[in-house]
């Protein structure tokens, strides 16, 4: 079936350090991978996404890499700040068009220590 | 503009009662999704619609759960004969699902959720 595994479940880093969150998906037909950030008591919000025809995408301090052969994708946050503290979810979908469901990972709680 | 809205925001009900959860997507959004999110977990897919057509209901846990979107806009998720294990946050999301210029992607926008507690 369709499954996304996410590691680690919790991650603590010192302010200014980098954080890396990794996901593995099982559905070979997946070709779109969004990342969502969920602050306490808030709704999930998209922070970055990548399509399968791209190996890496960067937006300021965040980047996502994709290895389609290995079915791995990762979120990289550099120069972490206290406001990066939140739960991060990866997801996989069969299309970037918005017309197909997302399969989410179980989440990573990131804590940035000041 | 207005985001995805859901009502009620909180629902407490007794075991065995039926509940109806409503989702108002962003105006004009083609696709509408229902997810269930347990505390500390990722959203778990339940069902989704493109316009009024239900595309996939494979995530609905059992036949007590049903959803509809009769006019391709507002959607209702109904849980019959609720059980304590149904307690969770139920989230709705919508997506424009239109072809965008520049190869942009159509993200899913989430609503605030309905926190359901079954006593």
Boltz contact constraints between the chains, C-beta under 6 A:
constraints:
  - contact:
      token1: [A, 43]
      token2: [B, 110]
      max_distance: 6.0
  - contact:
      token1: [A, 43]
      token2: [B, 112]
      max_distance: 6.0
  - contact:
      token1: [A, 44]
      token2: [B, 110]
      max_distance: 6.0
  - contact:
      token1: [A, 46]
      token2: [B, 107]
      max_distance: 6.0
  - contact:
      token1: [A, 49]
      token2: [B, 105]
      max_distance: 6.0
  - contact:
      token1: [A, 89]
      token2: [B, 42]
      max_distance: 6.0
  - contact:
      token1: [A, 96]
      token2: [B, 105]
      max_distance: 6.0
  - contact:
      token1: [A, 97]
      token2: [B, 97]
      max_distance: 6.0
  - contact:
      token1: [A, 97]
      token2: [B, 106]
      max_distance: 6.0
  - contact:
      token1: [A, 98]
      token2: [B, 31]
      max_distance: 6.0
  - contact:
      token1: [A, 98]
      token2: [B, 95]
      max_distance: 6.0
  - contact:
      token1: [A, 98]
      token2: [B, 97]
      max_distance: 6.0
  - contact:
      token1: [A, 98]
      token2: [B, 106]
      max_distance: 6.0
  - contact:
      token1: [A, 99]
      token2: [B, 31]
      max_distance: 6.0
  - contact:
      token1: [A, 99]
      token2: [B, 50]
      max_distance: 6.0
  - contact:
      token1: [A, 99]
      token2: [B, 97]
      max_distance: 6.0
  - contact:
      token1: [A, 101]
      token2: [B, 45]
      max_distance: 6.0
  - contact:
      token1: [A, 101]
      token2: [B, 48]
      max_distance: 6.0
  - contact:
      token1: [A, 104]
      token2: [B, 42]
      max_distance: 6.0
  - contact:
      token1: [A, 104]
      token2: [B, 43]
      max_distance: 6.0
  - contact:
      token1: [A, 105]
      token2: [B, 42]
      max_distance: 6.0
  - contact:
      token1: [A, 106]
      token2: [B, 41]
      max_distance: 6.0
  - contact:
      token1: [A, 106]
      token2: [B, 42]
      max_distance: 6.0
  - contact:
      token1: [A, 107]
      token2: [B, 42]
      max_distance: 6.0
